[in-house]
Amino acid sequence: MTSNTADGTVRSAEVTDRIRTAIVAGEFAPGQRLVEADLCELFHASRGVVRAALMDLTHEGLVERIANRGARVRSVSVEEAIAITEVRMAVEGLCAAKAAERITDEEITELRDIGRRMQDAMRAGEVLVYSELNGTLHDRIREISAQPVAADVLSNLSARNVRHQFRLALRPGRPQISLPEHLAIIDELCARSPEGAERAVRRHVASVIEALREFDTAQASPASGLVR
């Protein structure tokens, strides 16, 4: 449900979250117009609240505003997704190195537990659970690194790339590839090896880039039946 303020108005942050979720889930397709009047009715929100939510999502890179045509869901090409991920490789590598320097015994225990839960989710075929744990691991590495500027950069990059990340996470066989990479990252962090942690992260993100390229090739194939 949409939460209200004390005076009964819908919160802008709540509408932002709901539109973001709909975009990620594919309920709002790339290129689809986001008509303010329709969104007001859908979320029982004022035009000002909806307009503010769309502005927030524009800053995140999920929505774009076209002069005289309003807002629409921003389409991110595979080429742009790869470019974003290349930047992510450098910044996440930095965070991993810093996290390896700062990690505590308690945080080591926490990351080991996340790794075990990822293994359990993969064995059980719980793809969405695995994907959520994947995100949790990366979030914790950023938090442990205590690099707020890098964390802000990664948050922005992730928002712009979220649809490709979600679709990639659901590809058959992807967890079997990424799990050993994530466990290797955890091992290097727990060994408190900055160089090893950075290398492990860069290997993992390079694998993501390769998977994006394969996805692009599959979309371009006439046999795939997909339209780019």
C-alpha positions in Angstrom: 0.0 0.0 0.0 1.0 3.6 -0.5 1.8 5.3 2.8 0.4 8.7 3.6 1.7 11.7 5.6 -0.2 13.0 8.7 -2.4 15.2 6.5 -3.4 12.3 4.3 -1.2 13.1 1.3 0.9 10.4 -0.4 4.7 10.6 0.1 6.8 11.4 -2.9 9.4 8.9 -1.9 6.8 6.1 -1.8 5.6 7.0 -5.3 9.2 7.1 -6.5 9.8 3.6 -5.1 6.6 2.2 -6.7 7.4 3.6 -10.1 11.0 2.4 -9.8 9.8 -1.1 -8.9 7.4 -1.2 -11.8 10.2 -0.2 -14.2 12.5 -2.9 -12.9 9.8 -5.5 -13.0 9.0 -4.6 -16.6 5.5 -3.3 -15.8 6.6 -0.1 -17.4 8.5 -0.9 -20.6 11.5 1.0 -22.0 10.3 3.9 -24.1 6.8 3.8 -22.5 5.3 7.3 -21.8 4.6 8.0 -18.2 1.6 10.2 -18.2 1.3 12.3 -15.0 -2.5 12.1 -14.9 -2.5 8.3 -15.2 0.2 8.0 -12.5 -1.8 10.3 -10.2 -4.8 8.0 -10.5 -2.8 4.8 -10.2 -1.0 5.8 -7.0 -3.7 8.1 -5.6 -1.2 10.9 -5.5 -1.2 14.6 -6.4 0.3 15.9 -9.6 3.0 17.6 -7.6 4.0 14.4 -5.9 4.1 12.5 -9.2 6.1 15.2 -10.8 8.7 15.1 -8.0 8.9 11.3 -8.2 9.5 11.5 -12.0 12.2 14.1 -11.4 14.0 11.9 -8.9 13.9 9.0 -11.3 15.2 11.2 -14.1 18.2 12.0 -11.8 18.6 8.2 -11.3 18.7 7.6 -15.1 15.5 5.5 -15.1 13.3 8.1 -16.7 13.9 10.8 -19.3 11.9 13.9 -20.0 11.3 14.9 -23.6 10.5 18.5 -24.5 6.8 19.0 -25.2 6.2 15.2 -24.8 6.5 14.6 -21.1 8.4 11.7 -19.4 9.1 8.2 -20.5 11.0 5.1 -19.3 14.6 5.5 -20.4 15.9 2.8 -22.7 19.5 1.7 -21.9 21.2 -0.1 -24.8 23.4 -3.1 -24.1 26.4 -1.0 -25.3 25.6 1.6 -22.7 25.1 -1.1 -20.1 28.6 -2.4 -20.8 30.1 1.0 -20.6 28.4 1.5 -17.2 29.6 -1.9 -16.0 33.2 -1.0 -17.1 33.1 2.0 -14.7 31.6 -0.2 -12.0 34.5 -2.6 -12.4 37.0 0.2 -11.4 34.9 1.6 -8.5 33.9 -1.8 -7.1 37.5 -2.9 -7.2 38.5 0.1 -5.1 35.7 -0.6 -2.6 36.8 -4.3 -2.3 40.4 -3.3 -1.7 39.4 -0.8 1.0 36.9 -3.3 2.6 39.7 -5.9 2.8 41.8 -3.4 4.8 38.9 -2.5 7.2 37.0 -5.7 7.6 36.4 -6.9 11.2 36.0 -10.5 12.5 32.3 -10.0 12.9 32.0 -8.8 9.3 34.0 -11.8 8.1 31.5 -14.0 9.8 28.6 -12.1 8.2 30.1 -12.4 4.7 30.7 -16.1 5.1 27.1 -16.5 6.1 25.9 -14.6 3.0 28.1 -16.9 0.9 26.6 -20.0 2.5 23.1 -18.7 1.9 23.9 -18.0 -1.7 25.0 -21.6 -2.1 21.8 -22.8 -0.5 19.7 -20.6 -2.8 21.5 -21.8 -5.9 21.1 -25.5 -4.9 17.4 -24.9 -4.3 16.9 -23.1 -7.6 15.7 -20.0 -5.8 16.9 -17.5 -8.4 15.3 -14.4 -6.9 16.6 -15.2 -3.4 20.1 -15.7 -4.9 19.8 -12.4 -6.7 18.8 -10.6 -3.5 21.7 -12.1 -1.6 24.0 -11.1 -4.5 22.8 -7.5 -4.0 23.2 -7.8 -0.2 26.8 -8.9 -0.6 27.8 -6.1 -2.9 26.0 -3.6 -0.6 27.9 -4.8 2.4 31.2 -4.6 0.7 30.5 -1.0 -0.1 29.5 -0.3 3.5 32.5 -2.0 4.9 34.8 -0.1 2.6 33.6 3.2 4.2 34.0 5.0 0.9 30.8 7.2 0.6 31.8 8.9 -2.6 32.4 5.5 -4.3 29.1 4.2 -2.9 27.2 7.2 -4.3 28.8 6.6 -7.8 27.8 2.9 -7.6 24.3 3.6 -6.5 23.8 5.9 -9.5 25.3 3.4 -11.9 23.2 0.6 -10.5 20.0 2.6 -10.9 20.8 3.3 -14.6 21.6 -0.3 -15.3 19.0 -2.0 -13.1 16.9 -3.5 -15.9 19.9 -5.2 -17.5 21.1 -6.4 -14.1 17.7 -7.9 -13.3 17.3 -9.7 -16.7 20.9 -11.0 -16.5 20.3 -12.4 -13.0 17.3 -14.4 -14.3 19.2 -16.0 -17.2 19.4 -19.8 -16.9 22.8 -20.9 -15.7 23.9 -17.4 -14.5 24.0 -18.2 -10.8 26.2 -21.3 -11.5 28.7 -18.9 -13.1 28.6 -16.1 -10.7 28.5 -18.1 -7.4 32.2 -19.2 -7.6 33.2 -15.6 -8.4 31.3 -14.3 -5.4 32.8 -16.9 -3.1 36.2 -16.0 -4.4 35.6 -12.3 -3.5 34.5 -13.4 0.0 37.6 -15.5 0.4 39.9 -12.6 -0.5 38.1 -10.2 1.8 38.2 -12.7 4.7 41.9 -13.1 4.1 42.2 -9.3 4.4 44.0 -9.1 1.0 43.3 -5.8 -0.7 45.0 -6.8 -3.9 43.3 -10.2 -4.0 39.9 -8.7 -3.3 40.2 -6.1 -6.1 41.3 -8.8 -8.6 38.4 -11.1 -7.6 35.9 -8.2 -8.1 37.4 -7.3 -11.4 37.2 -10.9 -12.6 33.6 -11.1 -11.5 32.6 -7.8 -13.2 34.5 -8.8 -16.4 32.3 -11.9 -16.4 29.2 -9.7 -16.2 30.4 -7.7 -19.2 31.0 -10.9 -21.2 27.4 -12.1 -20.3 26.0 -8.7 -21.4 27.8 -9.1 -24.8 26.5 -12.7 -25.1 23.0 -11.3 -24.4 23.4 -8.6 -27.0 24.5 -11.3 -29.6 21.5 -13.4 -28.7 19.1 -10.5 -29.2 20.6 -9.7 -32.6 20.3 -13.3 -33.8 17.3 -13.9 -36.2 16.9 -17.3 -34.6 16.3 -15.8 -31.2 13.0 -14.3 -32.2 13.8 -11.2 -30.2 13.6 -7.7 -31.4 16.3 -5.3 -30.2 
